[in-house]
């Protein structure tokens, strides 16, 4: 299960998606989320699924890799579907039943929304290195410096948090394997017993996390790191024709989704 969590992983490549400016990709993700949350009806959701599939094809990310990240969240998806089934009114499937056709349709749509949101946002970290993501975030948030917000530090913390998610997951898997070799049982018993069995993992995991944080701080200090003031970049970010084309295409897609919503509202 832990190995299936792909959040924060970067898959190097030389595709169109990899060559896009990180600021463009951040903007595209925002447009994608706005479009997804404004999608109504099966036609809109089919359109968003098509956009997601095309993005995966362009970036050459295998669907298996993207869908693996959904496994740890399967309980949340199922819970969302169940709540929408039982708490949405409408026409009952069978006379006297609490389950309605509208509830089933809403449950499917909400589950699809969560799945598409996760897969779509994962594409950002799959195709963007942590350093490029940090630079893009910092440049986009630069106006906040006027009100004394530490933009560079915020961007660096977000980037490091994403970067260390796979590392901590790998560390957790190693600790669990070591505990199992010593006779620990994490698979039997009810939910509370399994949660209690995970407590011995937390202490060595926290110790490892603090040790890695200390090593990172020492490494940054030894390289004379002192924040964003006067700092130069190895790769200067520049918008190109490809960035403009991709932004225009996805903006048009958002316009199509919004127009569909307005048409259905009028009906």
Number of C-alpha atoms within 10 A of each C-alpha: 10 14 13 15 21 20 23 23 22 19 15 11 15 10 13 15 24 20 16 21 19 28 22 18 25 18 13 21 19 13 16 23 18 14 22 24 15 18 24 18 14 11 12 20 21 12 16 23 17 12 16 19 16 12 16 18 14 13 20 17 17 10 12 8 14 20 16 16 21 20 13 14 13 13 11 13 20 13 13 16 21 16 13 22 21 15 13 18 14 12 14 14 14 10 9 7 10 16 20 20 16 17 24 18 16 18 24 17 19 17 20 17 20 18 17 19 17 17 22 22 19 20 24 22 20 23 26 25 19 22 17 17 22 22 21 19 21 22 14 14 16 13 12 12 12 8 7 8 13 16 20 19 14 15 20 20 13 14 21 17 13 17 19 17 16 19 15 17 18 15 16 20 16 13 17 18 13 13 16 12 10 9 9 14 15 15 10 9 11 8 10 9 13 14 11 10 16 16 10 13 15 12 11 14 17 13 11 15 16 12 12 15 14 12 12 13 12 12 12 12 11 9 8 9 11 10 12 13 7 6 8 8 8 5 9 8 15 10 12 12 8 15 20 12 11 17 16 13 12 18 16 12 18 21 13 16 24 20 15 18 17 13 10 11 9 7 6
